[in-house]
Amino acid sequence: MGNFENTTAKNWRDKVSNISQAGGIETSVLDNGHGRGSRIAWFNTGSGFRFKLALDRSMDITEAFFNRHSLAWISNQGTAPAQPFADKGIDWLKNFGGGLMTTCGLSHVGGPENDKNGTRGLHGEISNVPAEIESIIQPDLVNGNNEMSITARIKQTRVFGPHLELKRTISGTLFSPVIKIRDTVRNIGNMPTPHMLLYHFNFGWPLVDEGTEIIWDGDWKSRGGELDNKIFNKDHDFKKCQPVLEEHSGYGEAAGFIDPQANNNGHYTCGLYNPSLELAVTLQTKKSQLPALTNWQHWGKREYVLGLEPGTNHPIGQGKAKNEGSLRMLGPGESSAYEIELSILTDSESIQKFTKA
């Protein structure tokens, strides 16, 4: 994809009065429907790529579009307000809006569980915690800075602990179809605390459609359930998106657990390519940071979604992670950093390189 600034209008800054004519960030508050009262922020990169942050939902990414094409799956709930006590059983699903990215953690990812260390609900608490905004940086027309970003702190905490803080920066650049996510999770308490984190990327129609290619490389296994095994087996092409499946109505879903193959720089890349749209979306991260990749497939009628989920662990729960020796612990003052970059590809050379990698 060409760069507008470098190829078609090198003196564009002399033709613009307000930077919003080219792109930038707009914040607002929803005033109708389920999400009434929720703070949001729209990023317009000026490249055709625009996306919305739910500031009251740990600054997760909800709607996302490239030109006329939607990229994300949006659930019936849509942008819903935070529910701080949706941390029991599967209550998390009651206001799971889908969206391009939902954050799971910070101390548990996976199904509900109860043991001597406490009770934990589906996918943890962090996506139901509002962000405390520290800064909003707009592109600067006069000084020539094309960067835009929002930085916030999100605290998962309670009296007598544990106390974990997520410092998050989400950024973009004018005329570039890219999102950069930079997260640091820090133990701000006074005792060691379990730490699990998973980035629940949810892609939907029209990017996700019959024949869309699912791109990842690495060893894999089925999560182990009946429907998991039906899709994730060596005799089935689980790297092509399926038609709507009647058996995926209701709770029907499948997941595969992947050990992603890293390149020489320690990064791995996964994503989707829709050949009918000539559109690809890639995710890139460091395997040392997020070594577990999950592919979620849910081909329900009017609930049609493909998930790619980099994480510190697969969504197996805190208890199982501890038993298998993969549970991270953060001591007081310790932190762990994460970086993910999402890019949109439309030129044939970049797409071919991605799909043949």
KASUL-V261943 format. One record per residue. RES is the residue in three letters. SS is DSSP state (H for helix, E for strand, L for the rest). PSI is psi in degrees with one decimal (* if undefined). NEAR is the number of other ideal C-beta (glycine too) atoms within 8 Angstrom. Layout:
# KASUL-V261943
RES	SS	PSI	NEAR
RES	SS	PSI	NEAR
This chain:
# KASUL-V261943
MET	L	131.2	9
GLY	L	157.4	7
ASN	L	115.5	8
PHE	H	-44.4	11
GLU	H	-38.6	10
ASN	H	-19.1	6
THR	H	-30.3	6
THR	L	-16.1	4
ALA	L	70.4	7
LYS	L	-24.0	5
ASN	L	31.3	6
TRP	H	-30.0	10
ARG	H	-25.6	7
ASP	H	-4.4	5
LYS	H	7.2	6
VAL	L	135.2	10
SER	L	-42.8	3
ASN	L	132.2	6
ILE	H	-23.5	11
SER	H	-16.3	8
GLN	H	-26.7	6
ALA	L	-36.9	12
GLY	L	-172.8	12
GLY	E	-164.1	11
ILE	E	134.5	11
GLU	E	125.3	8
THR	E	150.1	9
SER	E	179.6	8
VAL	E	129.6	7
LEU	L	141.0	11
ASP	L	15.4	5
ASN	L	152.8	4
GLY	L	-161.7	6
HIS	L	-36.1	8
GLY	L	11.6	10
ARG	L	131.1	9
GLY	L	-5.0	7
SER	L	135.3	15
ARG	E	139.4	10
ILE	E	166.0	14
ALA	E	127.7	13
TRP	E	129.3	12
PHE	E	126.6	14
ASN	E	110.8	10
THR	L	-7.9	16
GLY	L	6.1	8
SER	L	3.6	12
GLY	L	-10.0	7
PHE	E	123.5	12
ARG	E	148.5	10
PHE	E	159.1	13
LYS	E	136.6	13
LEU	E	138.5	14
ALA	E	97.0	16
LEU	L	-26.1	15
ASP	L	4.8	9
ARG	L	57.6	16
SER	L	23.4	14
MET	L	35.1	12
ASP	E	162.3	12
ILE	E	125.7	13
THR	E	-107.2	17
GLU	E	148.5	11
ALA	E	135.9	14
PHE	E	145.7	11
PHE	E	116.0	11
ASN	L	-122.3	5
ARG	L	-1.4	3
HIS	E	126.6	10
SER	E	141.8	11
LEU	L	-28.0	12
ALA	E	153.4	14
TRP	L	130.4	13
ILE	E	122.7	11
SER	L	175.0	9
ASN	L	-29.3	3
GLN	L	-34.4	10
GLY	L	-149.7	11
THR	L	102.6	14
ALA	L	152.0	11
PRO	L	157.2	10
ALA	L	141.8	10
GLN	L	91.9	10
PRO	L	-23.6	8
PHE	L	21.4	6
ALA	L	51.3	11
ASP	L	22.5	11
LYS	L	135.9	8
GLY	L	-128.2	6
ILE	L	25.2	8
ASP	H	-24.7	12
TRP	H	-34.1	13
LEU	H	-21.2	7
LYS	H	-26.5	8
ASN	H	34.9	12
PHE	L	105.9	9
GLY	L	0.9	14
GLY	E	-118.3	13
GLY	L	166.4	16
LEU	L	-38.0	13
MET	E	124.5	11
THR	E	132.7	12
THR	E	132.2	13
CYS	E	138.3	16
GLY	E	-156.5	15
LEU	E	-3.6	12
SER	L	-4.0	14
HIS	L	131.4	13
VAL	L	133.3	15
GLY	L	-168.0	13
GLY	L	172.9	7
PRO	L	147.4	10
GLU	E	157.7	11
ASN	E	121.3	6
ASP	E	-169.7	6
LYS	L	-17.8	3
ASN	L	-0.3	5
GLY	E	-176.4	6
THR	E	132.9	7
ARG	E	132.9	12
GLY	L	172.0	15
LEU	L	124.0	11
HIS	L	14.8	13
GLY	E	-167.5	16
GLU	L	-21.0	11
ILE	H	-30.1	13
SER	H	-7.0	13
ASN	H	26.1	13
VAL	L	125.5	13
PRO	L	151.1	10
ALA	L	143.4	12
GLU	E	106.2	8
ILE	E	128.2	9
GLU	E	-38.8	6
SER	E	147.6	7
ILE	E	119.0	9
ILE	E	121.2	7
GLN	L	156.1	8
PRO	L	147.1	12
ASP	E	111.4	8
LEU	L	-43.1	9
VAL	L	-44.1	4
ASN	L	-5.4	5
GLY	L	20.3	6
ASN	E	118.6	6
ASN	L	0.2	10
GLU	E	146.6	9
MET	E	145.6	15
SER	E	158.0	11
ILE	E	132.7	15
THR	E	136.5	9
ALA	E	163.6	12
ARG	E	137.2	10
ILE	E	122.3	15
LYS	E	126.3	11
GLN	E	100.7	14
THR	E	158.3	10
ARG	L	160.5	6
VAL	L	137.5	3
PHE	L	12.7	3
GLY	L	174.6	10
PRO	L	165.6	12
HIS	E	107.4	12
LEU	E	141.8	17
GLU	E	130.2	12
LEU	E	116.4	15
LYS	E	120.6	12
ARG	E	132.9	14
THR	E	124.3	11
ILE	E	127.6	14
SER	E	161.3	11
GLY	E	175.6	14
THR	E	136.4	10
LEU	L	134.7	13
PHE	L	15.2	12
SER	E	124.4	10
PRO	E	66.1	10
VAL	E	140.4	12
ILE	E	135.5	11
LYS	E	129.1	11
ILE	E	123.1	14
ARG	E	113.2	11
ASP	E	143.9	12
THR	E	124.5	10
VAL	E	126.0	17
ARG	E	139.3	11
ASN	E	106.7	16
ILE	L	10.2	9
GLY	L	-163.5	11
ASN	L	17.4	4
MET	L	153.8	7
PRO	L	142.0	7
THR	E	134.9	13
PRO	E	147.3	11
HIS	E	121.3	16
MET	E	144.4	18
LEU	E	135.6	16
LEU	E	134.2	17
TYR	E	106.8	13
HIS	E	85.2	12
PHE	E	128.0	12
ASN	E	106.9	14
PHE	E	144.5	15
GLY	L	-177.9	14
TRP	L	144.7	8
PRO	L	-6.3	8
LEU	L	-47.2	15
VAL	L	118.3	14
ASP	L	170.6	10
GLU	L	126.2	6
GLY	L	-11.9	9
THR	L	134.2	14
GLU	E	135.1	12
ILE	E	119.6	12
ILE	E	119.0	15
TRP	L	160.1	13
ASP	L	135.4	7
GLY	E	170.9	10
ASP	E	152.9	5
TRP	E	162.4	9
LYS	E	154.7	8
SER	E	148.7	13
ARG	L	-30.3	11
GLY	L	-11.5	6
GLY	L	172.4	8
GLU	H	-49.4	5
LEU	H	-31.6	11
ASP	H	-49.1	13
ASN	H	-28.7	10
LYS	H	-33.4	8
ILE	H	-47.4	13
PHE	L	78.6	14
ASN	L	158.7	9
LYS	L	-14.7	3
ASP	L	3.8	3
HIS	L	139.5	8
ASP	L	83.9	4
PHE	L	4.6	12
LYS	L	18.1	7
LYS	E	134.0	9
CYS	L	141.9	12
GLN	L	163.9	9
PRO	L	173.1	5
VAL	L	132.2	9
LEU	L	126.2	9
GLU	H	-35.7	6
GLU	H	-8.7	6
HIS	H	8.6	14
SER	L	150.6	8
GLY	L	-123.9	4
TYR	L	4.7	3
GLY	L	126.3	11
GLU	L	166.8	10
ALA	E	152.4	16
ALA	E	142.0	13
GLY	E	140.8	15
PHE	E	125.0	12
ILE	E	138.5	12
ASP	E	93.8	10
PRO	E	144.7	13
GLN	L	121.4	7
ALA	L	153.7	9
ASN	L	-172.9	8
ASN	L	-20.4	3
ASN	L	3.3	5
GLY	L	7.1	8
HIS	E	154.5	10
TYR	E	155.3	14
THR	E	139.4	11
CYS	E	171.3	11
GLY	E	-158.6	12
LEU	E	149.0	14
TYR	E	121.1	12
ASN	E	104.6	15
PRO	L	-27.9	8
SER	L	-25.4	6
LEU	L	-10.6	8
GLU	L	50.2	8
LEU	E	130.0	12
ALA	E	149.0	15
VAL	E	130.5	13
THR	E	148.7	12
LEU	E	133.0	13
GLN	E	136.5	9
THR	E	174.1	13
LYS	E	130.9	9
LYS	L	-30.9	11
SER	L	-25.6	5
GLN	L	-46.3	11
LEU	L	78.6	14
PRO	L	-11.3	8
ALA	E	126.6	13
LEU	E	131.1	16
THR	E	134.9	15
ASN	E	111.5	16
TRP	E	130.6	13
GLN	E	122.9	14
HIS	E	100.4	13
TRP	E	42.8	11
GLY	E	154.0	13
LYS	L	125.4	8
ARG	L	19.5	4
GLU	E	66.8	9
TYR	E	109.0	12
VAL	E	146.2	12
LEU	E	125.4	16
GLY	E	136.2	13
LEU	E	124.7	16
GLU	E	89.0	14
PRO	E	141.4	14
GLY	E	165.1	16
THR	L	-29.0	14
ASN	L	159.9	13
HIS	L	160.9	9
PRO	L	71.5	14
ILE	L	-7.9	9
GLY	L	156.4	12
GLN	H	-40.0	14
GLY	H	-48.5	9
LYS	H	-38.7	9
ALA	H	-39.7	12
LYS	H	-43.4	9
ASN	H	-34.6	6
GLU	H	-1.3	7
GLY	L	17.0	5
SER	L	3.4	6
LEU	L	124.8	11
ARG	E	143.1	9
MET	E	136.7	8
LEU	E	121.2	13
GLY	L	167.5	7
PRO	L	127.1	8
GLY	L	-11.8	7
GLU	L	154.0	8
SER	E	163.7	9
SER	E	132.3	12
ALA	E	149.5	9
TYR	E	143.8	13
GLU	E	130.1	11
ILE	E	139.9	12
GLU	E	125.3	11
LEU	E	128.0	12
SER	E	148.9	9
ILE	E	132.1	14
LEU	E	134.4	12
THR	L	-15.6	10
ASP	L	144.7	8
SER	H	-35.3	6
GLU	H	-45.9	6
SER	H	-40.2	11
ILE	H	-43.4	13
GLN	H	-41.4	8
LYS	H	-41.0	8
PHE	H	-47.5	14
THR	H	-23.0	10
LYS	H	-2.9	5
ALA	L	*	7
